[in-house]
């Protein structure tokens, strides 16, 4: 299934933003944009929310705006990012839980299992009717984004909560490779286009002293073990067979299969092993954390790194105008291997929910909360809730300024804090990223110097354009699927065991602890012994029952 993001969707979403400011003609339409139509006593909403260190939701200027616009009185229970998941779980277990959970997805969210469990218990209430009756902008987005609809719709048809819609383009292709183009120039080398050409470049980095210090201290290729595209294997393997760096599942003609037992997978491991045997891959790439990785990239005595895996280069070095090595690393397009030249695609939104209403919420509270959320799905709401006050925290574009996507009209430019300036406390930040679709994000003004501080996002955007469209025609859309709750625990255990097994054996084959000639068949049998076929059957059923397959 190809990812969504067609021009039709962009036009629909853009039109919805335009029409959002023009609704009128009846009380209901006016209430969706302008707030609660009924005057009188404010509706109290007890909210459990994540609170950043530079925000005070109780005194926040956007909080005041929401209270006035929607006739709401917030009663906040705020938690810092550290320990947020545990505090949410404690609140649910105690029975003393709020009307509304408003969370930052990358801090903590309700999992799909949580939603089904608490939904079936009646603790969490479905949002379907509320959306139909009071949230036209949410409804429109759900109807026009197949992935977003699928990941928010449980197998029983209920929407137990909503996750944010934040289509970060550069996050969609995380497994990038950044190569030291300064070293390429010094050694008179062309940018490599194939795995064998890349190997030759790495050999030159290792043996020809490109940092000029007379020592064989260069690190041709490195990475680390976190989950931000810093694994070296996926980029290298994608010239042979598709590696999603998560499930290792592939699709053909709507049928789910695994890549991890295919001849092309074995062939790729052989190629990567040849790099390792030649001392071209830093052994630390398979064990080190981000801090150790960045020490290589930032080494002060001499530049050490030839190529680094990462979603963006700040993961392995200091970037910015004054950083000594920042301009030296540029993106390498997918390599054309013997069977493919894929790029790993991952929809930049994870399933689960960050907006959840409980059975403690009265009908009035439910309506007030969903109308407020619906406002976040409008262009005005998206900008004010996340960016803050116009003229203070953001401004309209000026003549000559260019959007992140140079083909679209610029819409807004953030105004950064001045040195020493106190936090403005005029927005809810990441609590409100519910309709930041790609067309909206593309319209942000960015500097044109990709190596300057205000051009970093453009640097990532341009790098990602080299990856866009290089994924297979069909991708296993793990982010959009719900596993049958009757087998969810079984599937979760198998997924963990299979991924650990594949990862561990890949490392054993690459380092030579296992032989691809002698031990491959046993590896495949071991994979079968972990119920791989049963796991594929469960994932196939999840795909078949999802709205994404219809």
SULCORSUL-V948947 format. One record per residue. N is the residue number from 1. SS is DSSP state (H for helix, E for strand, - for the rest). PHI is phi in radians with two decimals (* if undefined). Layout:
n & ss & phi
N & SS & PHI
N & SS & PHI
This chain:
n & ss & phi
1 & - & *
2 & - & -1.25
3 & - & -1.21
4 & - & -1.34
5 & - & 2.16
6 & - & -1.19
7 & H & -1.04
8 & H & -1.06
9 & H & -1.10
10 & H & -1.05
11 & H & -1.14
12 & H & -1.11
13 & H & -1.17
14 & H & -1.11
15 & H & -1.10
16 & H & -1.11
17 & H & -1.18
18 & H & -1.12
19 & H & -1.17
20 & H & -1.01
21 & - & -1.46
22 & - & -2.00
23 & - & -1.18
24 & - & 2.99
25 & - & 1.68
26 & - & -2.72
27 & H & -1.13
28 & H & -1.12
29 & H & -1.08
30 & H & -1.12
31 & H & -1.22
32 & H & -1.12
33 & H & -1.65
34 & H & -1.68
35 & - & 2.09
36 & - & -1.18
37 & - & -1.34
38 & - & -1.63
39 & - & -1.40
40 & - & 2.06
41 & - & -1.12
42 & - & -1.20
43 & E & -1.55
44 & E & -1.47
45 & E & -2.13
46 & E & -1.49
47 & E & -2.12
48 & E & -1.71
49 & E & -2.47
50 & E & -1.36
51 & - & -2.29
52 & - & -1.21
53 & - & -1.18
54 & - & -1.78
55 & - & -2.23
56 & - & -2.20
57 & - & -1.11
58 & - & -1.16
59 & - & -1.93
60 & - & -1.07
61 & H & -1.16
62 & H & -1.26
63 & H & -1.02
64 & H & -1.07
65 & H & -1.09
66 & H & -1.16
67 & H & -1.12
68 & H & -1.30
69 & H & -1.23
70 & - & -2.01
71 & - & 0.99
72 & E & -2.02
73 & E & -2.13
74 & E & -1.47
75 & E & -2.07
76 & E & -1.51
77 & E & -2.05
78 & E & -1.88
79 & E & -2.31
80 & - & -1.26
81 & - & -1.13
82 & - & -1.16
83 & - & 1.34
84 & H & -1.11
85 & H & -1.10
86 & H & -1.12
87 & H & -1.18
88 & H & -1.12
89 & H & -1.13
90 & H & -1.14
91 & H & -1.10
92 & H & -1.22
93 & H & -1.15
94 & H & -1.29
95 & - & 1.46
96 & - & -1.71
97 & - & -1.80
98 & - & -1.49
99 & - & -1.26
100 & E & -2.42
101 & E & -1.78
102 & E & -2.16
103 & - & -2.10
104 & - & -1.70
105 & - & -0.96
106 & - & -1.42
107 & - & -1.63
108 & - & -2.91
109 & - & -2.60
110 & E & -1.30
111 & - & -1.33
112 & H & -1.05
113 & H & -1.09
114 & H & -1.02
115 & H & -1.09
116 & H & -1.17
117 & H & -1.09
118 & H & -1.30
119 & H & -1.17
120 & H & -1.21
121 & H & -1.37
122 & - & 1.49
123 & - & -1.26
124 & E & -1.77
125 & - & -1.77
126 & - & -1.13
127 & - & -1.80
128 & H & -0.93
129 & H & -1.16
130 & H & -1.08
131 & H & -1.15
132 & H & -1.04
133 & H & -1.65
134 & H & -2.32
135 & - & -2.39
136 & H & -1.13
137 & H & -1.32
138 & H & -1.08
139 & H & -1.03
140 & H & -1.13
141 & H & -1.14
142 & H & -1.05
143 & H & -1.29
144 & H & -2.00
145 & - & -2.25
146 & H & -1.12
147 & H & -1.17
148 & H & -1.11
149 & H & -1.10
150 & H & -1.12
151 & H & -1.28
152 & H & -1.77
153 & - & -1.89
154 & - & -1.23
155 & - & -1.00
156 & - & -1.50
157 & - & 1.57
158 & - & -1.49
159 & - & -1.82
160 & - & -1.49
161 & - & -3.10
162 & E & -2.17
163 & - & -1.70
164 & - & -1.16
165 & - & -2.03
166 & E & -2.29
167 & - & -1.46
168 & - & -1.25
169 & - & -1.10
170 & H & -1.20
171 & H & -1.29
172 & H & -1.24
173 & - & -2.23
174 & - & -1.29
175 & - & -1.55
176 & - & -1.69
177 & E & -2.21
178 & E & -2.02
179 & E & -1.97
180 & E & -1.34
181 & H & -1.28
182 & H & -1.10
183 & H & -1.17
184 & H & -0.99
185 & H & -1.13
186 & H & -1.09
187 & - & -1.65
188 & - & 1.16
189 & - & -1.81
190 & - & -1.47
191 & - & -1.10
192 & - & -1.20
193 & - & -2.08
194 & - & -2.23
195 & H & -0.99
196 & H & -1.22
197 & H & -1.15
198 & H & -1.11
199 & H & -1.06
200 & H & -1.12
201 & H & -1.12
202 & H & -1.08
203 & H & -1.11
204 & H & -1.16
205 & H & -1.04
206 & H & -1.30
207 & H & -1.89
208 & - & -1.88
209 & - & 0.89
210 & - & -1.15
211 & - & -1.48
212 & - & 1.22
213 & - & -1.74
214 & - & 1.35
215 & - & -2.05
216 & - & -1.54
217 & - & -1.93
218 & - & -1.18
219 & E & -1.91
220 & E & -1.03
221 & E & -2.60
222 & E & -2.54
223 & - & -2.94
224 & - & -2.66
225 & - & -1.88
226 & - & -1.32
227 & - & -1.98
228 & - & -2.06
229 & - & 1.30
230 & - & -1.62
231 & - & -1.37
232 & H & -1.39
233 & H & -1.15
234 & H & -1.01
235 & H & -1.04
236 & H & -1.21
237 & H & -1.28
238 & - & -1.21
239 & - & -1.47
240 & - & -2.07
241 & - & -2.76
242 & - & -1.21
243 & - & -2.19
244 & - & -1.51
245 & - & 1.10
246 & - & -2.41
247 & - & -1.79
248 & - & 1.04
249 & E & -1.76
250 & E & -2.24
251 & E & -2.35
252 & E & -2.58
253 & - & 0.95
254 & - & 1.39
255 & E & -1.85
256 & E & -1.47
257 & E & -2.62
258 & E & -1.89
259 & - & -1.50
260 & - & -1.34
261 & - & -2.11
262 & - & -1.53
263 & H & -0.99
264 & H & -1.15
265 & H & -1.12
266 & H & -1.07
267 & H & -1.07
268 & H & -1.11
269 & H & -1.08
270 & H & -1.11
271 & H & -1.13
272 & H & -1.13
273 & H & -1.07
274 & H & -1.11
275 & H & -1.17
276 & H & -1.12
277 & H & -1.09
278 & - & -1.50
279 & - & 1.23
280 & - & -1.67
281 & - & -1.96
282 & - & -1.07
283 & H & -0.97
284 & H & -1.14
285 & H & -1.03
286 & H & -1.69
287 & - & -2.37
288 & - & -1.46
289 & - & -1.59
290 & H & -1.08
291 & H & -1.09
292 & H & -1.18
293 & H & -1.06
294 & H & -1.23
295 & H & -1.11
296 & H & -1.18
297 & H & -1.15
298 & - & -1.76
299 & - & -0.84
300 & - & -1.38
301 & - & -1.21
302 & - & -2.80
303 & - & -1.20
304 & - & -1.96
305 & E & -1.63
306 & E & -1.53
307 & E & -2.63
308 & E & -2.37
309 & E & -1.44
310 & - & 2.98
311 & - & -1.04
312 & - & -2.63
313 & H & -1.22
314 & H & -1.15
315 & H & -1.27
316 & - & -2.18
317 & - & -2.81
318 & - & -1.36
319 & - & -1.89
320 & - & 2.08
321 & - & -1.11
322 & - & -1.72
323 & - & -1.26
324 & - & -1.18
325 & - & -1.95
326 & H & -1.02
327 & H & -1.33
328 & H & -1.46
329 & E & -1.93
330 & E & -2.31
331 & E & -1.26
332 & E & -1.84
333 & - & -1.05
334 & - & -0.97
335 & - & -1.35
336 & - & -1.48
337 & - & -1.57
338 & - & -1.19
339 & - & -2.22
340 & - & -2.91
341 & - & -2.49
342 & - & -1.35
343 & - & -2.09
344 & - & -1.27
345 & - & -1.89
346 & - & -2.49
347 & - & -1.01
348 & - & -1.36
349 & - & -2.17
350 & - & -1.72
351 & - & -1.24
352 & - & 2.07
353 & E & -2.69
354 & - & -1.99
355 & E & -2.06
356 & E & -2.43
357 & E & -1.74
358 & E & -1.91
359 & - & -1.28
360 & - & -1.38
361 & - & -1.40
362 & - & -1.22
363 & H & -1.04
364 & H & -1.08
365 & H & -1.13
366 & H & -1.04
367 & H & -1.15
368 & H & -1.08
369 & H & -1.19
370 & H & -1.25
371 & H & -1.19
372 & H & -1.10
373 & H & -1.08
374 & H & -1.03
375 & H & -1.09
376 & H & -1.11
377 & - & -1.48
378 & - & -1.55
379 & H & -1.11
380 & H & -1.04
381 & H & -1.13
382 & H & -1.05
383 & H & -1.33
384 & H & -1.21
385 & H & -1.23
386 & H & -1.69
387 & H & -1.55
388 & - & 1.88
389 & - & -1.29
390 & E & -1.15
391 & - & 1.50
392 & - & -1.99
393 & - & -1.86
394 & E & -2.71
395 & E & -2.51
396 & - & -1.34
397 & - & -1.12
398 & - & -1.81
399 & - & -0.96
400 & - & 1.59
401 & - & -1.36
402 & - & -2.12
403 & E & -1.29
404 & - & -0.93
405 & - & -1.64
406 & - & -1.12
407 & - & -1.52
408 & - & -2.02
409 & - & -1.25
410 & - & -1.16
411 & - & -2.06
412 & E & -2.74
413 & E & -2.38
414 & E & -1.20
415 & - & -1.89
416 & - & -1.21
417 & - & -1.12
418 & - & -1.30
419 & - & -1.01
420 & - & 1.51
421 & - & -1.25
422 & - & -1.27
423 & - & -0.93
424 & - & -1.42
425 & - & 0.90
426 & - & -2.15
427 & - & -2.65
428 & - & -1.79
429 & H & 0.96
430 & H & -1.18
431 & H & -1.17
432 & H & -2.13
433 & - & -1.46
434 & - & -1.85
435 & - & -2.61
436 & E & -1.62
437 & - & -1.24
438 & H & -1.07
439 & H & -1.07
440 & H & -1.22
441 & H & -1.14
442 & H & -1.09
443 & - & -1.52
444 & E & -1.26
445 & E & -1.21
446 & - & -2.33
447 & - & -1.10
448 & - & -1.61
449 & - & -1.52
450 & - & -1.21
451 & - & -1.73
452 & - & -1.48
453 & H & -1.05
454 & H & -1.54
455 & H & -2.04
456 & H & -1.10
457 & H & -1.10
458 & H & -1.15
459 & H & -1.00
460 & H & -1.23
461 & H & -1.09
462 & H & -1.14
463 & H & -1.13
464 & H & -1.28
465 & H & -1.03
466 & - & -1.23
467 & - & -1.74
468 & - & -1.03
469 & - & 1.43
470 & - & -1.58
471 & - & -1.32
472 & - & -1.07
473 & - & -1.06
474 & - & -2.05
475 & - & -2.25
476 & - & -1.29
477 & - & -1.53
478 & H & -1.02
479 & H & -1.21
480 & H & -1.87
481 & - & -1.90
482 & - & -2.04
483 & - & -1.45
484 & - & -0.88
485 & - & -1.01
486 & - & -1.21
487 & - & -2.13
488 & H & -1.09
489 & H & -1.14
490 & H & -1.07
491 & H & -1.14
492 & H & -1.10
493 & H & -1.15
494 & H & -1.11
495 & H & -1.04
496 & H & -1.09
497 & H & -1.13
498 & H & -1.18
499 & H & -1.10
500 & H & -1.06
501 & H & -1.12
502 & H & -1.11
503 & H & -1.09
504 & H & -1.13
505 & H & -1.26
506 & H & -1.01
507 & H & -1.16
508 & H & -1.13
509 & H & -1.18
510 & H & -1.17
511 & H & -1.47
512 & - & 1.58
513 & - & -1.17
514 & - & -2.19
515 & - & -1.74
516 & - & -1.17
517 & - & -1.37
518 & - & -1.67
519 & - & -1.92
520 & H & -1.09
521 & H & -1.09
522 & H & -1.14
523 & H & -1.06
524 & H & -1.10
525 & H & -1.10
526 & H & -1.11
527 & H & -1.12
528 & H & -1.10
529 & H & -1.18
530 & - & -1.58
531 & - & 1.13
532 & H & -1.01
533 & H & -1.13
534 & H & -1.12
535 & H & -1.09
536 & H & -1.08
537 & H & -1.07
538 & H & -1.15
539 & H & -1.19
540 & H & -1.11
541 & H & -1.12
542 & H & -1.12
543 & H & -1.16
544 & H & -1.10
545 & H & -1.53
546 & - & -1.40
547 & H & -1.15
548 & H & -1.22
549 & H & -1.60
550 & - & -1.43
